[in-house]
Amino acid sequence: MVKLIIKFGLIIISFVVLFSNALLGLLFFFLLSLPVVRNAVLGRLPIKLKKSVTGNVYTYEYKNGLKMDIYYPSVKRKSYPFVLFAHGGGWISGYRRQPNNVSWYRFLNANGFAVATFDYRYGYFHYIEDILEDLKSAVSFLNENREHLLIKNLNLMGLSAGGHLVLYHAMRSSKEGKKDFDGHVVAWYAPCDLLDLWSMETSSLFARFSVATTLKGFPVRKKEDYVFYSPVAWVNPKAPPTMLVHGMKDDVVPYISSVKMYKKLRENGVEAKLRLHPEGKHGFEFVLKDPLTVKILYETVSFLKR
């Protein structure tokens, strides 16, 4: 009972801080979730790679004030399978050049993929629709420059909040007949149902803070928005092949969110793959070095190559 009172007390205090001073609110939640932030920023994939796996890296302004980096493999080819990679950070933080993200780019480079990674506007000062528009603009930029950038096909991938963005874009665009990429979708520990971030299965104040900040309200008053911006609500038979990965000890985004998504995809006849790690927490691929984690990493590559 005492822990419960403390928990709700912190929630109340945090939102008071949020509305009185946004920057202090962000700092407060970063401090609360320090282990998650530390793993996300400083983590590395548990795979040793040669320094030479990445060749040229180019930076573009894909939209006014927003940058995109493209990491090419060191092995030269006429064209490359591309992965548009959306970083995590609860829609309110994160950066395309974080060490953990770069370790993913290098791993994908080592397996023959070129990686395009982009910054997007934060939910602190913008709406979720703005962030989704940034993702759409990034896809458009790549499509408009396919020949110049040597794009063979385009896949979407994201971690956590980035996974939510790519899943939502893929599901909604395919349902509306506006699909704008020709590859697969991969999402690691993504909130597929945004209401899951308020369930008893997550103890993360940061998760609740970030989704409430981005959707500009709580589920009690904005439930329609929470449903509307959940990828699971847009699953349809025309959705692209999708791979979901989640740790079963994730207390930031409950793994049941990916399970729901997987079931909905299968119900609609969509090719889907779900991989759960029984010991995995949020961002587990940057912490665990066990054979199962390595296996899932290579299964991700295999899925994207098909």
Summary of the structure (lengths in Angstrom):
residues: 306
radius of gyration: 18.5
end to end distance: 51.0
largest distance: 62.9
contacts: 1074
relative contact order: 0.13
helix: 49%
strand: 18%
